[in-house]
Amino acid sequence: MSAISSFTCILDTAEETQKIAEKLAGFCKIGDCIVLHGDLGAGKTTFARGFIQSLTGADEEIVSPTFTLVQTYTIAGGGEIWHCDLYRLKSKHELLELGLDEAFSENITLIEWPEIAQDLFPKNVINVTLAIEGQGRRITLSGSKDIMEKLNKL
């Protein structure tokens, strides 16, 4: 099993948060799962916006799917991104109703408030943790050794 590694940096602006998300999206592929951790206002949706817009080629407004739970976006070149917000879910049974298990193998999944689904994640999960740090954000990216080799190219 590959060791878990991580790296951290400070992002001074929302634009920098979106830029690092765009870079990460550049090497993601179908089957990858990106989980976003952080308190309210930490920048999870800002990160998701940069990630999704870079893969779809669209400049549409990206909002957290808090009430719909899942929003799908077509990736330029084929496939989909499933943007999920699991904040309102109360049981793991609800995850199965969403079809999240199938989404992991057939799409790129981007999950806000992922804690309820932790034991369902595929092995190729990328953890993104955002925290407010002064006027900016501290971002920590972690994953398996294979994932971190790609992340270190950011």
Backbone torsions as a table, in degrees:
resi	resn	phi	psi	omega
1	MET	NA	139.3	-178.4
2	SER	-73.7	144.8	178.2
3	ALA	-74.5	152.5	176.9
4	ILE	-89.3	134.7	178.4
5	SER	-131.3	167.1	177.3
6	SER	-154.9	163.1	168.3
7	PHE	-144.0	156.3	-174.2
8	THR	-132.4	145.1	171.6
9	CYS	-149.5	166.8	178.9
10	ILE	-102.1	133.1	177.3
11	LEU	-111.5	121.9	-174.5
12	ASP	-82.7	-24.1	-175.0
13	THR	-136.9	164.3	174.4
14	ALA	-61.8	-34.4	179.0
15	GLU	-63.7	-38.7	177.1
16	GLU	-66.6	-35.9	176.2
17	THR	-62.7	-44.6	179.1
18	GLN	-66.2	-37.1	-179.1
19	LYS	-64.7	-42.9	179.9
20	ILE	-68.5	-32.6	175.7
21	ALA	-65.3	-41.0	178.2
22	GLU	-62.2	-42.0	179.2
23	LYS	-64.2	-42.8	177.7
24	LEU	-62.0	-44.2	179.9
25	ALA	-59.6	-29.7	-177.5
26	GLY	-61.2	-23.5	177.6
27	PHE	-115.8	5.5	177.1
28	CYS	-78.7	152.8	-178.9
29	LYS	-139.7	169.0	176.9
30	ILE	-52.6	133.7	-178.0
31	GLY	100.5	-14.1	178.0
32	ASP	-79.7	147.6	-179.6
33	CYS	-127.9	123.4	179.0
34	ILE	-113.1	121.5	-179.7
35	VAL	-111.3	132.5	-174.3
36	LEU	-108.0	118.2	179.2
37	HIS	-109.8	146.9	175.5
38	GLY	152.9	156.2	178.5
39	ASP	-69.4	169.8	174.0
40	LEU	-55.3	134.2	178.1
41	GLY	81.1	5.2	-177.7
42	ALA	-77.2	-18.0	177.5
43	GLY	116.6	12.9	-179.2
44	LYS	-60.2	-45.6	-178.3
45	THR	-71.7	-33.6	175.2
46	THR	-62.2	-44.3	176.6
47	PHE	-61.1	-48.0	-179.5
48	ALA	-58.8	-40.4	-179.8
49	ARG	-59.7	-49.0	179.5
50	GLY	-62.9	-41.5	179.9
51	PHE	-62.4	-52.0	-175.9
52	ILE	-66.8	-46.7	-178.2
53	GLN	-62.2	-34.2	-179.4
54	SER	-69.8	-32.8	-179.1
55	LEU	-86.5	-24.7	-178.7
56	THR	-92.7	-20.7	-176.6
57	GLY	73.0	8.3	-178.5
58	ALA	-103.1	150.1	178.9
59	ASP	-105.2	24.9	-178.6
60	GLU	-71.1	157.8	179.0
61	GLU	-69.8	129.9	178.4
62	ILE	-110.9	120.5	177.4
63	VAL	-121.2	159.2	178.5
64	SER	-67.7	133.7	-179.6
65	PRO	-81.6	53.4	-175.8
66	THR	-57.9	-41.0	-176.4
67	PHE	-94.3	-32.6	179.0
68	THR	-85.1	-15.1	-179.0
69	LEU	73.3	-40.2	-179.7
70	VAL	-137.8	135.3	171.4
71	GLN	-127.1	132.0	179.9
72	THR	-107.2	149.0	179.6
73	TYR	-135.3	138.1	178.5
74	THR	-82.7	128.9	179.0
75	ILE	-81.5	133.0	174.3
76	ALA	-59.1	124.0	-177.7
77	GLY	98.8	-5.0	175.2
78	GLY	116.0	148.8	-179.5
79	GLY	92.7	178.4	-179.2
80	GLU	-135.3	157.3	168.4
81	ILE	-107.4	129.0	170.9
82	TRP	-100.0	111.9	176.4
83	HIS	-97.5	113.1	-174.7
84	CYS	-115.0	145.3	171.8
85	ASP	-126.8	109.6	-173.4
86	LEU	-98.8	14.6	-175.8
87	TYR	-56.2	-40.7	-174.1
88	ARG	-85.9	-8.1	-177.4
89	LEU	-72.7	141.7	-177.7
90	LYS	-109.5	-21.0	-177.9
91	SER	-141.9	157.2	178.6
92	LYS	-67.7	-23.8	177.5
93	HIS	-59.6	-36.0	179.1
94	GLU	-63.9	-29.3	178.1
95	LEU	-63.6	-40.9	179.8
96	LEU	-65.9	-36.6	177.5
97	GLU	-64.0	-30.9	178.0
98	LEU	-72.7	-21.7	-175.8
99	GLY	82.4	23.8	-176.5
100	LEU	-61.8	-34.6	179.8
101	ASP	-61.5	-40.0	176.6
102	GLU	-71.4	-35.9	-179.1
103	ALA	-59.9	-36.1	-178.5
104	PHE	-59.4	-36.5	-176.4
105	SER	-91.3	-21.4	-172.4
106	GLU	-109.6	-4.2	-174.6
107	ASN	-145.3	175.7	162.9
108	ILE	-92.3	129.5	178.6
109	THR	-109.9	137.5	179.9
110	LEU	-127.6	113.1	-168.7
111	ILE	-121.7	120.7	171.3
112	GLU	-92.1	145.7	-178.4
113	TRP	54.5	60.0	-171.6
114	PRO	-83.9	-2.8	-168.5
115	GLU	-53.5	-39.3	-177.4
116	ILE	-66.6	-20.8	-174.7
117	ALA	-104.5	6.9	-171.6
118	GLN	-49.6	-42.4	-175.8
119	ASP	-80.6	2.1	178.3
120	LEU	-102.2	-10.8	-173.8
121	PHE	-62.4	143.9	173.6
122	PRO	-70.3	170.4	-177.5
123	LYS	-68.9	-24.0	-177.0
124	ASN	-93.8	51.5	179.5
125	VAL	-90.7	141.5	175.4
126	ILE	-114.2	119.5	178.0
127	ASN	-91.2	128.0	176.4
128	VAL	-120.9	116.6	179.6
129	THR	-114.2	125.2	-179.3
130	LEU	-116.5	137.9	178.1
131	ALA	-141.8	144.5	177.0
132	ILE	-69.5	130.6	-179.5
133	GLU	-136.7	99.5	-175.0
134	GLY	61.8	-126.2	177.2
135	GLN	-88.5	-8.5	-176.8
136	GLY	-111.8	-155.7	-179.5
137	ARG	-135.0	143.0	170.9
138	ARG	-98.8	127.6	178.7
139	ILE	-117.0	134.1	175.1
140	THR	-122.8	126.7	178.0
141	LEU	-111.9	133.8	179.5
142	SER	-146.4	159.4	179.0
143	GLY	175.8	-167.6	179.4
144	SER	-66.3	169.2	179.1
145	LYS	-56.4	-42.7	179.6
146	ASP	-61.4	-44.2	178.7
147	ILE	-64.2	-43.3	-177.0
148	MET	-65.9	-31.0	175.2
149	GLU	-60.0	-40.2	176.7
150	LYS	-70.2	-44.1	-177.9
151	LEU	-63.0	-33.6	-179.7
152	ASN	-65.9	-13.9	176.4
153	LYS	-81.9	-9.6	176.9
154	LEU	-65.9	NA	NA
